Amino acid sequence: MALNEVTRDEMQKAVAQLREALHSHQQWHGALIRTLVCKLPPDKRDTHPEAHKECRFGQWFYSDAPVKLRAHPGFIAMGEEHHRMHRLARDLLIAANAGGATPTLDFDNFANSLDRLRLEIAALERELEDSLFNRDNLTGAITRFGILPTLREQQELVKRHAQQCCVVMMDLDNFKQVNDMYGHLAGDRVLAASTKYLIGHLRPYDKVFRYGGEEFLLCLPYIDLANGRDRVASLGEGLAALEIDIGEGGPVHISGSFGITLLDPQLPVETSIDRADKAMDAAKAAGRHCVKIWEPALS
């Protein structure tokens, strides 16, 4: 599930609920440690086979969390770790209640699971906040302010792991004609539908930024130039075939001109952006609706 499908109000509610659920979880953890240290009788809900659904965090996760969030990979990973942690906590409580010593390995496994859960919660919260504050309201794409930090982060990964990352510039062809013929509301619908298509047909970790107007920048990590070019070409064909409902005037079609280059690990990321931009200009000069790879002759 792409977070651009979640409305701003739903996103704000999800962030608030997640923080409240985390607070409840921290209280539960404090009570659990008190039970173990003071050798108190355990809460029956914590020794129940479905204990992960009994705590207040679990009640939120399984009942109150926004439906649109449930298919998100981060939400699923958080739930799996929460379930695992409760299973380990249950084993600790049962062993302690039987009067035996708490096995060091069992407690370490519980503590490690707890740390992983906190990391999953923090990662999801950060992603929700990024989507809330750094998304273009019209298209759902990330704003251009996120481009440089993202590409610099990818550049460090390229340096360390010898992976490759493609940078793509895209311009919607003849977009001005849509505005002139059908009006700006129709143009907005074209922008929103085009971006939704791009996001929906890329990998979960690919990123789409609104560079300005009808121009977009795509960051495609873990892919070489040849496969990146093929993927972008397929994306362009699908976009051109898309029927976009603009209301009165019937559906319209729009294509894109794409320029692609590898993210250079040694040069400033702005250089890679400029190269993708020059390749996009070459695609437009070649008749639009095509993909061009940057080469030194374009400089």
Rosetta blueprint (number, residue, H / E / L):
1 M L
2 A L
3 L H
4 N H
5 E H
6 V L
7 T L
8 R H
9 D H
10 E H
11 M H
12 Q H
13 K H
14 A H
15 V H
16 A H
17 Q H
18 L H
19 R H
20 E H
21 A H
22 L H
23 H H
24 S H
25 H H
26 Q H
27 Q H
28 W H
29 H H
30 G H
31 A H
32 L H
33 I H
34 R H
35 T H
36 L H
37 V H
38 C H
39 K L
40 L L
41 P L
42 P L
43 D L
44 K H
45 R H
46 D H
47 T L
48 H L
49 P L
50 E L
51 A H
52 H H
53 K H
54 E H
55 C L
56 R H
57 F H
58 G H
59 Q H
60 W H
61 F H
62 Y H
63 S H
64 D H
65 A L
66 P L
67 V H
68 K H
69 L H
70 R L
71 A L
72 H L
73 P H
74 G H
75 F H
76 I H
77 A H
78 M H
79 G H
80 E H
81 E H
82 H H
83 H H
84 R H
85 M H
86 H H
87 R H
88 L H
89 A H
90 R H
91 D H
92 L H
93 L H
94 I H
95 A H
96 A H
97 N H
98 A L
99 G L
100 G L
101 A L
102 T L
103 P L
104 T H
105 L H
106 D H
107 F H
108 D H
109 N H
110 F H
111 A H
112 N H
113 S H
114 L H
115 D H
116 R H
117 L H
118 R H
119 L H
120 E H
121 I H
122 A H
123 A H
124 L H
125 E H
126 R H
127 E H
128 L H
129 E H
130 D H
131 S H
132 L H
133 F H
134 N L
135 R E
136 D L
137 N L
138 L L
139 T L
140 G L
141 A L
142 I E
143 T E
144 R H
145 F H
146 G H
147 I H
148 L H
149 P H
150 T H
151 L H
152 R H
153 E H
154 Q H
155 Q H
156 E H
157 L H
158 V H
159 K H
160 R H
161 H H
162 A L
163 Q L
164 Q L
165 C E
166 C E
167 V E
168 V E
169 M E
170 M E
171 D E
172 L E
173 D L
174 N L
175 F H
176 K H
177 Q H
178 V H
179 N H
180 D H
181 M H
182 Y H
183 G L
184 H H
185 L H
186 A H
187 G H
188 D H
189 R H
190 V H
191 L H
192 A H
193 A H
194 S H
195 T H
196 K H
197 Y H
198 L H
199 I H
200 G H
201 H L
202 L L
203 R L
204 P L
205 Y L
206 D L
207 K E
208 V E
209 F E
210 R E
211 Y E
212 G E
213 G L
214 E L
215 E E
216 F E
217 L E
218 L E
219 C E
220 L E
221 P E
222 Y L
223 I L
224 D L
225 L H
226 A H
227 N H
228 G H
229 R H
230 D H
231 R H
232 V H
233 A H
234 S H
235 L H
236 G H
237 E H
238 G H
239 L H
240 A H
241 A H
242 L L
243 E L
244 I E
245 D L
246 I L
247 G L
248 E L
249 G L
250 G L
251 P L
252 V E
253 H L
254 I L
255 S L
256 G E
257 S E
258 F E
259 G E
260 I E
261 T E
262 L E
263 L L
264 D L
265 P L
266 Q L
267 L L
268 P L
269 V H
270 E H
271 T H
272 S H
273 I H
274 D H
275 R H
276 A H
277 D H
278 K H
279 A H
280 M H
281 D H
282 A H
283 A H
284 K H
285 A H
286 A L
287 G L
288 R L
289 H L
290 C L
291 V E
292 K E
293 I E
294 W L
295 E L
296 P H
297 A H
298 L H
299 S L
